[in-house]
């Protein structure tokens, strides 16, 4: 097996969008995907883009992806990476691809002097939780993700 991890290119936008949809389907959240391929293209490849994507390929075939952006820790006074999405297609699981994607991001953190690599995991996804804990990650029990979207976001934003 020849595993390659590479930065996504503009020509990968349809693939990235497809992988996002596959992840959403796995998470039983496909109905929540409102983004378009054009949205993904703009977010990742427009001038000044602030989101990034790594593609994993096995023998030249797309196997998975990691989509991430920089965050900042006020407590540590340094940037970090927030992993928005990590997904390995079912046919490629168990081959170390997810670990390789995470290791690439960890390496980037170390090389850039970043404070941490963070992400969220659904509480029902026991295989993913076990995988992350096996890598040394701590699943933070005292923290809950908060989110404003749609009308609530608009209402707060309008004051």
Secondary structure, DSSP 8 states (H G I E B T S, - for coil): --EEEEE--GGGHHHHHHHHHHHHHHTT-GGG----HHHHHHHHHSTT--EEEEEEEETTEEEEEEEEEEEEETTTTEEEEEEEEEEE-GGGTTSSHHHHHHHHHHHHHHHHT-S-EEE---TT-HHHHHHHHHTT----TT-------HHHHHHHHH-
